[in-house]
Amino acid sequence: MSERVIQILKSAGHVVAYYTATLLSGTFFRCFMRVRITGRGHLPSKGPFLVVANHISHFDPPLLASALRRKVAWVVALDMYAHPIGAAYFNAIESIPVDRKQTDMKAPRAILKRFQRGDIVGLFPEGGIRAGASSVLGGAPLDEAVAALARLGKVPVVPCVILGADKLYAWRAWLWRTTIDIRFGRPMTVEGKSSTTAREQATLQIPEAMRKLVGELRSEFSLGEDDLPKTPQERWRA
């Protein structure tokens, strides 16, 4: 069997694994909760782009995968590959591992390679589950690497926010159809005469766009303080 045929079969296997996992998780979530998706019309119908979202729970990636519909290369912390089952799963769906404990040059190269393939890349830039002042929505700064990747890859950035998924840490949330909101914003380009200026501007504009999406959700659906992100510990005690 030629190397090209092997590569085609391998790629097909990744696609099947990804959409199977997305279908199963999406069906599961729809059985127990209401997922309200807005702004999907802003998503480019083709071509690569970078989705940048806040991170409030372990449920975020499968929820967003179901909302995006197209196959996404998720950037995943290397720690998640520690267990053989986790490693097998993330390799099967073609996630991109990143070592957050040290400077990792492999991950950026892998991300840019995915852009060249025409793939969507999904990124949670906060480096873990965050709420309050430590989160981008709470005013924490965005890593400049996000804008740098978009500029180098020549792809638009789609800001995204997810609210309500953190409520799933409280067992009571599984007894009734808790509402989870996912909202996508308009694509943003990282352009400018100076790469430094473009990166710096985008690093400010992306979190501003994400916080604006939260404001829109609060206004449109009359969301209260309890609908805003809380830490898992706060939800457990609720």
N, C-alpha and C positions, 0 to 999 in steps of 0.2 A: 504494500500500500504506500503510495507516494506521500511525501511530507505535506503537500498541499491538501490532499484529501483528509489527512489526519487533522490538519489545522481547521478545515471546514467542519468536520465532525465535532471537534473540540468546541468551536465557537457555537455550533448549534446546541451542544449540551449546556453551555452557559446560558443561552437564551431560554431553553426549556426550564432549567433550574430556577432562573430568575422569575419567570412569569408564573411558574407553578407555586413558588413561595409567595409571590405577591397575591395570587388568586386565593390561596388558602388563608393568608393573614387578613386580606380584605374581607373575605366572607365571614371569618371569625369576628372581626370587629363590628361588622354590620349587624351581627346577631345580638350584640350586647350593648351597642351604643349608636348614637346618631353622629355621623361625620358630615359636617357642613363645610363644603368646599366652595370658595368664592375666588374670583380673579383668574380662573383657569384659562379664560380667553386671552390672557396676557402671555401665556406660554408659547414660545416659538413652535410652530408645527413641524419644523425640520431643522436640521443642523445642530451643532454643539452649543451648549451654554452651561453656565455654572449656577446652580441653585444654592443659595446661602440662607440657612434657616437657624432660628434659635433652637436650643436643645433643653427640653424640660422633663423628658422621661425616656426610658428604654423603649417605649412604644413608638417613638417619633419616626424612626426610619421606615418600618413597614406601613405606617399610616401615610407618610408622604409618598412612598413608592406606589401605593394604590391610587393616590390622588394625581400623580404625574403621568401614569399610564405607560409612558415610554420607558424603556430600560435605562436605568441610572447606575453609574459607577459610584458607589458610596465610598467616601474616605473614612476608614475605620481605624481606631486606635489599635496598635500592634498587640496590646494586652488582650484584646478580644480573640486573638488567634492562639492564645496559650493552651486552651483545651482542644484536643483533637477534633471533637465534634464541631466546635466553633470554627476552627481552621478549615475543616472540610466544607462547612456551609459558606463561609465568606469567600473561599476559593471558587466554589461552585457558581456563585453569583457574580464573580469577577469584581469583588470589592478591591479597593486600593489601601493597603496597610500603611500606616504612618507611625513612626516611633516618636512619641512626644517627649521622651526623656532626654533626647539629644538631637543635634542638628541632623535632619534626615533629608538627604539630597535625592534619594530614590523616589520618594513620594511625588515631589514636584515634577520630576521627569515622567513618571507614570501618568500623572494628571494631564500633562501637555500632550502625551502620546494619545490619550483617550480623546482629547479635543481634535487631534489630527484625524482620528478615525471617525469623527462626527458624532461622538457620544456626549450624553449629558453627564455631568459630574455633580454629585450632591455632597455638600460640605456643611458641617456644624462647626463654625469657627471658634466657638467658645471653649473648646478643649475639654468638654464634659458637660454634665447636667448643671444648669445654672438658673438661679432665680434672684430677684432683687437687684441690689447694687452691683453684684458680681456678674450680672448678665448684660448682654448688649442692649436688651430692651430696657434695662434699668440704668443705662448710661455708661456701662463699661466700654472701653475703647475696642475697636475692631483691629485684628491683626492685619498689618499692611500686606502680608503675603497673599491675602485674598484678592486684593486689587492687582497685585503684581502678576498672579497667575492668570487672571482674566485678560490683562494687557498682553502678556507674552503669548497666550493662546489665541488672542484676537477673537474672544467670545464675549457675548453680553452676560451680565450678572442679573439673575432673577431673584429679587429679595422675597423672602417667604417667612410667615410667622405661623406658629401652631400654638393654640391655647386650649386648655382643658385636658390634655393628655396626662398631665401630672395628677389629676384627680383620680386616675386609675390606681394609684398607690393606696387609696382608701378602699377597703373591701366593700363598703356600702355603695360605691359607684357602680359596681357590677350587678347590683340588684335592680337598677332601673336604667333607662337609656340615657346615660350621660351624654351631653353634647360636646363634641370636639370641633373646634374651628380651625380650618386651614385656609390661609389667604395668600394668594400670589400677587406680587406687584408687577409694575411695568418693567421690562428689561432695561438695564442700564449699561451704557458703554463706558469703558475706561479709556478715554481719549484725551489728547492734549499735545502741545508742541514739546513739552518736557515730560519725560517718563516719570520723573520724581514728582512734578506738580500733579500730573494725572493720577498717580497712585495716591498721593496725599488727599486730593479732593475726593476721590472715590471712597477712600477709607472713612471719610466723614459722611459722605452722602448715603452709603449703603445702610449703616445703622439708622440714619435719619429716616430713610424710606421704610425700614422695618418698624420703627416706632410709629410712623404715620399709619401703617397698616393696622397696628393695634388700636389706634384711635378710631379708625374707620369701623373696625369690628365692634368696638364699644358703642359707637354712635348708632350703627345700623341695627344691632341686635340687643341694645340696652344691657350690655354686660356690666356686672358689678365687680367689686374688689375681689370677691372670692373666685371670679373667673380668670383673674390674672395669675401668672405663674407663682407657685409656691414650691418650696423644697420638698423632696420626698418625705423627710422627717416631719414636716408640718402636716402633710397630707395623712401620714400614718396616724398621727395623734388626733386627727379630726374625727 
